[in-house]
Structure formats: structure tokens, C-alpha cells
């Protein structure tokens, strides 16, 4: 993945806000949070692909809005996601 640090932070925020829209303005300031296509192409799409390959299920993350004003949402559902914090 292009940025595993950003990917894990975005996933952490989505998990904490499950079922709610998360504005790009509430994410850490980076090229990914300023441009929907950067976020979608380099963070969300690779995350979805990796999750589907590993879990054999789709991760229900939606992204909508304009190029500079967009939101992400992890839909609620019948699934469990376990995350392990990397050693520092």
C-alpha cells in the first residue's frame, strides 16, 4: 500500500465512527485528505482490495462528494474487524 500509516489511521477513524460519515476535513492534513482521488486511489482502493483478498469479503467503505469536499463512511453490518497495533 502506498501509505500504510495513513491507511491504518483512516481505518482507525472509520472504525471509531462506524456508520457515520467522516469528513475529509476531520482527517490529518495530507495530500490524501485534500484530494478525493488521492484518497480513493492510494488509500481506500488498495485497502478494499487487500481486505477482500484476505477476508474473502467486501469491506463496506463508501466515499462520496467532490474532489476537495468529500466524506468516507464504513457501513455497519454483521462483521467483526480485529486490528492489531504495530510494535513501535
C-alpha positions in Angstrom: 0.0 0.0 0.0 1.2 3.5 -0.7 1.0 4.7 2.8 0.3 2.1 5.5 0.5 4.7 8.2 -2.2 6.8 6.6 -4.3 3.7 5.7 -4.2 2.5 9.3 -5.1 5.9 10.7 -8.1 6.3 8.2 -9.3 2.8 9.1 -9.0 3.5 12.8 -11.1 6.7 12.4 -13.7 4.8 10.3 -13.9 2.1 12.9 -14.4 4.6 15.7 -17.1 6.3 13.6 -18.8 3.2 12.1 -22.0 4.0 10.4 -21.3 7.8 10.3 -19.8 9.9 7.6 -16.3 11.2 8.3 -15.4 14.5 6.5 -12.1 14.8 4.8 -11.7 18.0 6.9 -11.6 15.9 10.1 -8.6 13.8 8.8 -5.0 14.6 9.3 -3.8 17.2 6.8 -2.1 15.4 3.9 -2.4 15.1 0.1 -4.8 12.2 0.7 -7.2 14.2 2.9 -7.1 17.2 0.4 -7.9 15.2 -2.8 -10.6 12.6 -3.1 -8.9 10.9 -6.0 -5.6 10.6 -4.0 -7.6 9.2 -1.1 -9.6 6.8 -3.2 -6.8 5.7 -5.5 -4.0 5.3 -3.0 -5.7 4.6 0.3 -9.2 3.3 0.0 -9.0 1.1 -3.1 -5.8 -0.7 -2.0 -7.4 -1.2 1.4 -10.5 -2.7 -0.1 -8.5 -5.0 -2.3 -6.3 -6.2 0.5 -9.3 -6.8 2.8 -11.2 -8.7 0.1 -8.1 -10.9 -0.7 -7.5 -11.7 3.0 -11.1 -12.0 4.3 -12.8 -13.1 1.1 -15.4 -10.4 1.9 -16.0 -6.9 0.8 -15.3 -4.1 3.3 -18.3 -1.6 3.0 -16.4 1.7 2.8 -18.1 4.4 0.7 -16.6 7.6 -0.4 -18.7 10.5 -1.8 -18.5 14.2 -2.6 -16.4 16.5 -4.7 -12.7 16.3 -5.3 -11.9 18.6 -2.3 -15.0 18.2 -0.1 -15.7 14.5 0.4 -16.6 12.1 3.1 -15.9 8.4 3.9 -18.2 6.0 5.7 -17.8 2.5 7.0 -21.2 0.9 6.9 -22.4 -1.1 9.8 -23.1 -4.7 9.3 -22.7 -8.2 10.5 -18.9 -8.4 10.6 -16.0 -8.2 13.0 -12.8 -6.4 12.3 -9.8 -7.1 14.5 -6.9 -4.7 14.3 -3.5 -5.2 15.9 -1.4 -2.2 16.7 2.1 -2.4 15.2 5.0 -2.6 17.5 6.8 0.7 18.0 
